[in-house]
């Protein structure tokens, strides 16, 4: 069966066993032998992982159930009794899931046939193989947090696809759209600023261009605060103008490798000259809504400034982590921006639509992004995706979940180099642009973490601090 990807289908090796990557995908004996730190998990009572599984995930499930219930009459109008029965079935499956989680039941395999069902079930078996006989089966509060959190969102998807004719319903769509509408003033300010810059771009000298690049990078970083999975699905829009706050936010950037990004892209631009050579920047997206606008504004600037000639975006194939971007969110947002009655906002939307039509912006999705695997096994589990990323001159990984997968979501020492924590994942020069929302952070200076631990116990998880963390040849 053809896989549901936006990019032209190529032969994919996704359903093969995760051969050769055993030491890379768990916190079991192999990981210990390799001298790897343990995975973050709900075993650590009071940790952010524990509180997420105990409080935030059930809250997200309750909100999903409520959303289905509120659409009851819409389902009936569209599908009659079948719609009503489907809504009841989906709610029943999600209620069962919530109960399993809250009572720390074993993780059960997926039953509904989908493109990734086999590889997910192999991964669940793999997690089982890491446990001692006395440990029983993988469980919510015992297994790695990254695994069980991804599993929960995949189970939400399973509940929906098991409930036709509402099997394409996105339980998170409303909150993603609300985030966009509630951020209108910030979006207008950002689009207006972009149009002013683009109009004057030929008159900017190199330093002015660099300043503008840094400004839009920082806006994209702080846009990552708008994360609905962190707020348990509650509203998380951008109501203030980030641009006026950039100077005061600068000290909150713990690792700032923006200079490396400028050097890399500016050198590409100079080398290219007037020749028709491609400079490709790939952006692995995180949240829809306001954050996606900040990413598209940055992407527009990269083309307009000729720091890049082609931008490739990567989104999720299924609704994920409440606010993650799918193809529907990507297309919908551009349509909304284009249809705005504000002239500069509308101009942005029209330009973005043109970039897509002429192939200067390309959107891909791939099932790997919604698997529980860390990125160091991508070359084995999804070699086609790894090969696609290798074509980039620079890859920007947005957000916290991507950072967790880049570093394996482990209890690394804060001073471990980023390159080491990537454990062989080097498809191209890459940079994580992330506000901190999980208890994993590497690449800090000696003593840097300690000053935050002393003054702000929750510094790792509130989204207050951010990083631009680069890996690649300098």
C-alpha positions in Angstrom: 0.0 0.0 0.0 1.4 3.4 -0.9 2.5 5.5 2.2 0.7 8.8 2.9 3.6 11.1 2.2 3.6 14.5 0.5 7.0 13.9 -1.1 6.9 11.6 -4.1 6.9 8.0 -2.8 10.2 6.2 -2.9 11.0 2.8 -1.7 10.9 2.9 2.1 12.5 0.4 4.5 10.4 1.5 7.5 8.9 -1.9 8.4 12.1 -3.8 8.8 13.2 -4.7 12.3 15.3 -2.1 14.1 18.5 -4.1 13.3 21.9 -2.8 14.5 20.5 -0.1 16.7 19.8 -2.0 19.9 22.2 -0.1 22.0 20.7 3.1 20.7 17.0 2.9 21.5 16.6 2.1 25.1 18.0 2.5 28.6 18.6 -1.3 29.0 21.7 -3.4 29.6 23.1 -2.5 26.2 22.9 1.2 26.9 24.6 0.7 30.2 27.4 -1.3 28.6 27.9 1.5 26.1 28.4 3.8 29.1 25.2 5.8 28.2 23.2 7.7 30.8 19.8 6.2 31.6 16.6 7.5 29.8 14.4 10.0 31.5 11.4 8.2 32.9 8.4 8.4 35.2 10.3 6.2 37.7 11.8 9.4 39.1 9.0 10.6 41.3 8.7 14.4 41.2 10.6 14.7 38.0 9.1 16.5 35.0 8.7 13.2 33.2 6.8 11.8 36.2 4.5 14.9 36.5 3.9 14.8 32.7 2.7 11.2 32.9 0.8 11.7 36.1 -0.9 15.1 35.4 -0.4 16.6 32.0 -1.1 13.6 29.8 -4.4 12.7 31.5 -5.4 16.3 31.2 -4.6 16.2 27.4 -6.7 13.0 27.1 -9.6 14.5 29.0 -9.5 17.5 26.7 -9.5 15.2 23.6 -12.5 13.3 25.0 -14.3 16.6 25.6 -13.5 17.8 22.1 -15.1 14.7 20.6 -18.1 15.1 22.8 -18.6 18.7 21.8 -18.6 17.7 18.1 -21.3 15.1 18.7 -24.0 17.0 16.8 -21.6 17.8 13.9 -20.8 14.1 13.6 -24.5 13.3 13.5 -25.3 15.9 10.9 -22.5 14.7 8.6 -22.8 10.9 9.2 -26.1 10.2 11.0 -26.2 7.4 13.6 -22.9 6.1 12.3 -21.3 9.4 13.4 -22.8 9.2 16.8 -21.7 5.6 17.3 -18.2 6.5 16.1 -18.0 9.3 18.6 -19.0 7.0 21.4 -16.4 4.4 20.3 -13.5 6.9 20.1 -14.5 8.3 23.5 -14.6 4.8 25.0 -11.2 3.9 23.6 -9.6 7.2 24.9 -11.2 6.6 28.3 -9.8 3.1 28.4 -6.4 4.6 27.5 -6.6 7.2 30.3 -7.4 4.4 32.8 -4.5 2.3 31.6 -2.2 5.2 32.1 -3.5 6.3 35.5 -3.3 2.7 36.9 0.2 2.1 35.3 -1.0 -0.9 33.2 1.4 -2.6 30.8 1.9 -1.0 27.4 -0.2 -3.0 24.9 0.5 -3.5 21.1 -1.4 -1.6 18.4 -4.1 -3.6 16.7 -5.4 -1.3 13.9 -3.4 -1.7 10.6 -1.7 1.5 9.7 1.5 2.3 7.9 3.6 2.2 11.1 1.8 -0.4 13.1 4.5 -3.1 12.6 7.4 -1.0 13.4 5.7 0.3 16.5 4.9 -3.2 17.7 8.5 -4.2 17.1 9.6 -1.3 19.2 7.3 -2.3 22.0 8.8 -5.8 21.8 12.2 -4.3 21.9 11.4 -2.3 25.1 10.1 -5.6 26.6 13.5 -7.3 25.7 15.3 -4.7 27.7 13.5 -5.6 30.9 14.5 -8.3 33.4 12.0 -11.2 33.9 10.9 -9.8 37.2 10.1 -6.4 35.7 7.1 -7.7 33.8 6.0 -5.6 30.7 6.9 -2.1 29.7 4.7 0.3 31.7 3.8 4.0 31.7 5.8 5.1 34.8 8.6 2.6 34.3 9.6 2.7 30.6 11.5 5.7 29.0 9.4 8.8 29.0 10.1 9.6 25.3 8.7 6.1 24.4 5.5 6.3 26.5 4.7 9.9 25.6 5.0 9.1 21.8 3.0 5.9 22.4 0.2 7.9 24.0 -0.2 10.2 21.0 -0.1 7.2 18.7 -2.8 5.6 20.8 -5.0 8.7 20.4 -4.6 8.4 16.6 -5.4 4.7 16.8 -8.7 5.5 18.7 -9.7 7.9 16.0 -8.8 5.6 13.0 -10.7 2.8 14.7 -13.8 4.9 14.6 -14.9 5.5 11.0 -16.5 7.6 9.6 -14.8 10.2 11.9 -11.4 8.5 11.3 -9.8 11.7 9.9 -10.9 13.9 12.7 -8.0 15.9 14.4 -8.8 16.2 18.1 -6.2 19.0 18.4 -7.3 21.1 15.4 -9.5 23.6 17.3 -6.7 24.5 19.8 -4.1 24.9 17.0 -6.5 27.2 15.1 -7.3 29.1 18.3 -3.6 29.7 18.9 -3.3 31.3 15.4 -6.4 33.5 15.8 -5.4 34.7 19.3 -1.9 35.7 18.1 -3.2 38.0 15.3 -1.6 41.2 16.5 1.8 39.6 16.8 1.4 38.0 13.4 0.5 41.3 11.8 3.5 43.0 13.5 5.8 40.3 12.3 4.4 40.2 8.7 4.6 44.0 8.5 8.2 43.9 9.7 9.1 41.3 7.2 7.6 43.3 4.3 9.6 46.4 5.4 12.8 44.4 5.4 12.2 42.7 2.1 11.4 46.0 0.4 14.7 47.5 1.7 16.8 44.3 1.4 19.0 45.4 -1.5 20.0 48.5 0.4 21.2 46.5 3.5 24.9 46.1 4.0 26.3 42.8 5.3 26.2 43.8 9.0 22.6 45.0 8.7 21.6 41.8 6.9 23.3 39.8 9.7 21.4 41.8 12.4 18.1 41.1 10.6 19.0 37.4 10.3 19.7 37.2 14.1 16.5 39.1 14.9 14.3 36.6 12.9 16.2 33.6 14.3 15.4 34.9 17.9 11.8 35.5 17.0 11.6 31.9 15.7 13.2 30.7 19.0 10.8 32.5 21.3 7.9 31.5 19.0 8.7 28.0 20.3 7.2 29.0 23.7 3.7 28.6 22.2 3.5 24.9 23.0 0.1 23.4 23.7 1.4 20.1 25.0 3.3 22.0 27.7 0.2 23.8 28.8 -1.9 20.6 28.8 -3.7 21.7 25.7 -4.8 25.1 27.3 -4.4 28.2 25.2 -0.8 29.2 24.6 -0.9 32.1 22.1 1.5 35.0 21.5 -0.3 38.1 22.6 2.7 40.5 23.0 5.0 41.7 20.3 8.2 39.6 20.6 10.2 42.0 18.5 10.1 44.7 21.2 11.4 42.2 23.8 14.4 40.7 22.0 17.1 42.6 23.8 15.7 41.7 27.3 15.3 38.1 26.2 18.9 37.8 25.0 20.4 36.8 28.4 18.0 33.9 28.5 19.8 32.2 25.5 22.0 29.7 27.3 23.9 28.5 24.1 24.1 31.0 21.3 25.6 29.6 18.1 23.9 32.1 15.7 27.3 33.3 14.5 28.0 29.8 13.1 24.7 29.8 11.2 25.5 33.2 9.7 29.1 32.2 8.7 27.8 29.0 7.1 25.0 30.6 5.0 26.9 33.8 4.2 29.9 31.7 2.9 27.5 29.6 0.8 26.1 32.9 -0.6 29.5 34.2 -1.5 30.7 31.0 -3.0 27.6 30.8 -5.1 28.0 34.3 -6.5 25.7 34.6 -9.5 26.0 30.9 -10.4 22.8 28.9 -10.3 23.9 26.7 -7.4 21.4 25.6 -4.8 21.8 26.5 -1.1 19.2 24.4 0.8 18.0 24.9 4.3 15.8 22.3 5.9 13.5 23.2 8.8 12.1 20.4 10.9 9.0 22.0 12.2 7.5 22.0 15.7 4.2 23.8 16.6 1.5 25.1 14.3 -0.1 28.5 14.9 2.2 31.4 15.9 5.4 29.4 16.0 4.8 28.2 12.4 4.4 31.9 11.3 7.8 32.7 12.8 9.3 29.8 10.9 7.8 30.9 7.6 8.9 34.5 8.1 12.4 33.3 8.7 12.2 31.0 5.6 10.9 34.0 3.5 13.8 36.1 4.8 16.4 33.4 3.9 15.2 33.4 0.3 14.8 37.2 0.0 18.3 37.8 1.4 19.7 35.0 -0.8 21.2 33.3 2.2 19.3 30.3 0.8 17.7 29.4 -2.5 15.5 26.6 -1.4 13.7 25.7 1.9 12.4 22.2 2.8 10.0 21.9 5.7 9.2 18.6 7.5 5.9 18.1 9.4 4.0 15.3 11.0 1.9 12.7 9.2 -0.7 12.5 12.1 -1.9 14.9 14.8 1.0 14.9 17.4 1.9 16.4 20.8 -1.2 18.6 20.6 0.2 21.4 18.5 2.6 19.9 16.1 2.3 20.9 12.4 0.7 18.6 9.9 0.2 19.2 6.2 -3.3 20.4 6.9 -2.0 23.0 9.5 0.7 24.1 7.1 -1.7 24.7 4.1 -4.5 26.1 6.3 -2.2 28.7 7.9 -0.9 30.0 4.6 -4.5 30.2 3.3 -5.5 32.2 6.5 -2.5 34.6 6.1 -3.2 35.1 2.5 -6.9 35.8 3.1 -6.2 38.4 5.8 -7.6 41.9 5.3 -4.3 43.3 6.5 -2.3 44.1 3.4 1.1 43.1 4.6 -0.1 39.9 6.2 -2.0 39.1 3.0 1.1 39.8 0.9 3.1 37.3 3.0 0.5 34.6 2.4 0.5 35.3 -1.4 4.3 35.2 -1.5 4.4 31.9 0.5 1.9 30.3 -1.8 4.1 31.4 -4.8 7.2 29.9 -3.2 5.4 26.6 -2.9 4.0 26.7 -6.5 7.5 27.4 -8.0 9.2 24.8 -5.8 11.4 27.1 -3.7 9.5 25.9 -0.6 8.9 22.1 -0.4 6.9 20.4 2.3 7.6 16.8 3.3 6.2 14.5 5.9 7.5 11.1 6.9 6.3 8.5 9.4 9.7 8.5 11.2 8.9 11.8 12.9 6.0 10.2 14.8 7.9 7.1 15.9 9.5 6.8 19.4 13.0 6.4 18.0 15.9 8.8 18.7 17.5 10.3 15.7 20.8 8.5 15.9 19.0 5.4 14.5 17.4 7.3 11.6 20.0 6.1 9.0 19.0 2.5 9.8 15.2 2.9 10.4 14.5 5.5 7.8 17.4 5.6 5.4 15.4 7.5 2.7 14.7 10.3 5.2 18.3 10.4 6.3 19.4 10.6 2.6 17.0 13.5 2.1 18.4 15.4 5.0 21.9 14.9 3.7 21.0 17.1 0.7 20.7 20.2 3.0 23.5 22.7 3.7 21.9 23.4 7.1 19.1 21.7 9.1 17.2 23.7 11.7 15.5 21.4 14.3 12.7 23.4 16.0 11.5 22.7 19.5 11.8 20.5 22.5 10.7 17.1 21.2 13.2 17.3 18.4 15.9 18.1 21.0 14.9 15.1 23.1 15.1 12.9 20.1 18.5 14.4 19.0 20.0 13.7 22.4 18.1 10.5 23.1 16.2 12.1 26.1 18.9 10.9 28.5 20.3 12.0 31.8 23.3 13.6 30.2 25.7 15.7 32.3 25.1 19.4 31.4 28.6 19.8 30.0 28.6 16.9 27.6 29.3 18.2 24.1 26.3 18.4 21.8 28.2 16.5 19.1 28.7 13.6 21.6 25.1 13.5 22.6 24.0 13.2 19.0 25.7 9.8 18.9 26.5 9.7 15.2 23.5 11.7 13.9 25.3 14.0 11.5 23.4 14.1 8.1 24.4 17.7 7.5 25.4 20.8 9.7 22.4 21.2 12.1 21.2 23.5 14.7 18.6 23.0 17.5 16.4 26.1 18.1 14.6 25.2 21.3 13.1 26.7 24.4 13.8 24.3 27.3 10.7 22.2 28.3 12.3 18.9 29.4 15.0 17.9 31.9 17.7 17.4 29.2 20.3 19.9 28.2 23.9 19.4 27.0 26.7 21.6 25.8 26.7 24.1 28.7 29.8 25.7 30.1 31.2 24.3 33.4 29.3 25.9 36.3 26.6 27.4 34.0 23.8 24.9 35.0 24.7 25.1 38.7 23.9 28.9 38.8 20.4 28.2 37.5 19.8 25.1 39.7 20.5 27.3 42.7 18.2 30.2 41.7 15.5 28.5 39.7 14.7 24.8 40.4 12.4 24.6 37.3 14.7 26.3 34.8 14.8 23.3 32.5 11.1 23.0 32.0 9.3 26.3 31.8 10.3 27.5 28.3 11.9 30.6 29.8 15.4 29.7 28.5 16.4 28.9 25.0 19.3 27.6 22.9 20.8 27.9 19.4 22.9 24.8 19.5 25.0 24.0 16.4 26.8 20.9 15.3 28.9 20.8 12.1 32.3 21.7 10.8 33.3 25.3 11.7 
